[in-house]
Structures are given as structure tokens and as C-alpha cells.
Amino acid sequence: MDNKKRCPVCDYYLEENSDICENCGTIISYFNNEGEKSDYTTTKLQSEEVFSFLTKKESKNKDAEEVSLAQMRLPLGEELPKRTKNRFKYHVIGWIFDIFLVSTIWFLTQIFASIILKTNVFNLISSSYIQLIIFFLILLFIYLFLFILFFKQTLGEFLLKIFK
């Protein structure tokens, strides 16, 4: 006779050394709740049971069903940011700091270029102001793009959060 184990639910042959039916997903346990060996018991979990944390449970109280984002637990101890009324103000102040930082870097590059060219900084700026404005915009774009891409905030916004 055949020594292979069969699934008691769908009569599908189990693979060797396996207690899970690949056909219907039945888990076959050869021990009952008391720890004594029995013929077999089957447990077939429905997807609603396995993913019960995703499904909405029916309750009599409708207020209990509505859970705000502030009440939900986030993984790894993360908390939702507190929304403030002056959030826009902090963004504007942060971006003003960023523009000031980029303009300082831009002006230092102009000083360095005037030293190399052995001329006055203001003569350099007045002779090629269109190219220097384009250079400033390129610096500002690269600065904002890289900070927002990699850190999701600019340096000015980050410093305002720290010193707030």
C-alpha cells in the first residue's frame, strides 16, 4: 500500500516530511491540545482569520470604528508629526535661510573667481550679471533638489525643527 500521507480535507497527497497541504493549505497536526499523540487534527485558516488585523471588525459602537491617524500605533515607535498653525511660517523662514545660505556660497565663489582673475568682485558682477544670476539659480536648484530628494526637507527647515 501507499505510505504517503494524504490531506484529510481534499485527499491530496502531501510531500515527504511536510505537514502542510499545498493544494488547500491545510495544516495537519499529529498532536491534540493536551500534548498526546492522536491520529490527526486539521486546521484550515481562512484569509479573514490570517489577516484579521486588516479587516474591519463589526461593532455596535460606530465611534469606536473610526480611528484617527493620531490614535494608530506606527511601527518602530514612530509618531505622527504634530500639526501646528504656523507650519507655513516655518517653511518660509526655513527657505529664506536656505536662500541666504546659497547666496553666501554664491558670493564666496565670486570672491574666489575675482582672486583668480585678479579683478574686483563688483567689477566681475557688473560685467557678467546675467550669467551670474543663472549660476545662482543653478546653485539654488541643485541645493534644493538634493536636500528634498535625499532628506525630504531642506537644511533650513531641519534647523528650525531643532531650535523650535
C-alpha positions in Angstrom: 0.0 0.0 0.0 0.8 3.6 -0.3 2.7 5.1 2.7 2.3 8.7 1.7 0.3 11.0 3.9 -3.0 12.3 2.5 -4.8 15.5 3.3 -8.0 14.8 5.1 -9.7 17.8 3.6 -9.0 17.4 -0.1 -7.4 13.9 -0.4 -4.3 15.5 -1.9 -1.0 13.6 -1.3 1.4 15.5 0.9 5.0 15.8 0.1 7.5 13.9 2.2 8.3 15.4 5.6 5.6 18.1 5.1 2.5 18.7 7.3 1.0 21.4 5.0 -1.2 20.6 2.1 -0.1 22.5 -1.0 -3.5 22.1 -2.6 -5.8 23.6 0.1 -3.4 25.0 2.7 -4.5 22.7 5.5 -2.0 22.3 8.3 -2.0 18.8 9.7 -1.0 18.4 13.4 -0.5 15.0 14.9 -0.8 16.3 18.5 -4.0 17.4 20.2 -4.3 20.2 22.7 -3.1 18.0 25.7 0.1 17.1 24.0 -0.8 13.4 23.5 -0.4 12.0 20.0 -3.6 11.4 18.1 -4.4 10.4 14.6 -4.6 13.9 13.2 -6.4 17.2 13.6 -6.8 19.7 10.9 -6.7 23.4 11.0 -7.7 25.4 7.9 -7.4 29.1 8.3 -9.4 31.4 6.1 -7.8 34.5 4.8 -10.1 36.6 7.1 -8.6 34.9 10.1 -5.0 35.2 9.0 -5.3 38.9 8.0 -7.8 39.8 10.7 -5.8 42.8 11.6 -6.6 44.3 8.2 -10.3 43.7 8.2 -12.7 46.0 9.9 -14.5 44.3 12.8 -18.2 44.9 13.3 -19.0 46.6 16.5 -22.1 48.2 17.9 -20.4 51.5 18.7 -19.7 53.4 15.4 -17.4 55.9 17.2 -15.1 53.0 18.1 -14.7 52.1 14.5 -13.5 55.5 13.4 -9.9 55.6 14.5 -8.0 58.7 13.7 -4.4 58.7 12.5 -3.2 60.1 15.8 -4.5 57.1 17.7 -3.0 54.4 15.4 0.3 52.8 16.5 3.0 53.2 14.0 5.8 50.7 13.6 9.2 51.1 15.4 7.9 53.8 17.7 7.4 56.4 15.1 5.0 59.2 15.9 2.9 61.3 13.6 4.2 64.9 13.4 2.3 67.5 15.4 0.4 69.9 13.1 0.9 73.5 14.1 -0.9 76.5 12.8 2.4 78.2 12.0 3.6 75.4 9.8 3.7 77.6 6.7 5.6 80.3 8.6 8.3 77.8 9.5 8.6 76.6 5.9 9.0 80.2 4.7 11.6 81.0 7.3 13.5 77.8 6.5 13.5 78.6 2.8 14.7 82.2 3.5 17.6 80.6 5.5 18.3 78.3 2.5 18.4 81.1 0.0 20.7 83.1 2.3 23.0 80.1 2.6 23.1 79.5 -1.2 23.7 83.3 -1.8 26.6 83.2 0.7 28.1 80.3 -1.2 27.5 82.0 -4.5 29.2 85.2 -3.2 32.2 83.3 -1.9 32.6 81.7 -5.3 32.5 85.2 -6.9 35.3 86.3 -4.5 37.3 83.2 -5.3 36.8 83.9 -9.1 37.8 87.5 -8.7 41.0 86.5 -6.9 41.9 84.1 -9.7 41.1 86.8 -12.4 42.9 89.5 -10.3 40.0 91.9 -10.5 37.5 93.5 -8.2 34.4 91.4 -7.1 32.0 94.2 -8.0 33.6 94.7 -11.5 33.1 90.9 -12.1 29.5 91.0 -11.0 28.7 94.1 -13.1 30.3 92.8 -16.2 28.5 89.5 -16.3 25.4 89.7 -14.1 23.1 87.7 -16.4 25.5 84.7 -16.3 25.9 85.1 -12.5 22.2 85.2 -11.9 21.9 81.9 -14.0 24.7 80.4 -11.9 22.9 81.4 -8.7 19.7 79.8 -9.9 21.6 76.6 -10.8 23.2 76.5 -7.4 19.8 77.1 -5.7 18.1 74.4 -7.8 20.8 71.8 -7.1 20.8 72.6 -3.4 17.0 72.3 -3.0 16.8 69.3 -5.3 19.4 67.3 -3.4 18.1 68.1 0.0 14.5 67.5 -0.8 15.3 64.3 -2.7 17.5 62.7 0.0 16.2 64.2 3.2 12.6 65.2 2.3 13.3 68.7 3.8 15.9 71.5 3.4 18.6 72.4 5.8 16.7 75.5 7.0 13.6 73.5 7.8 15.6 70.9 9.7 17.4 73.6 11.8 14.1 75.3 12.6 12.7 72.0 13.9 15.7 71.6 16.1 15.7 75.1 17.5 12.0 75.4 17.8 
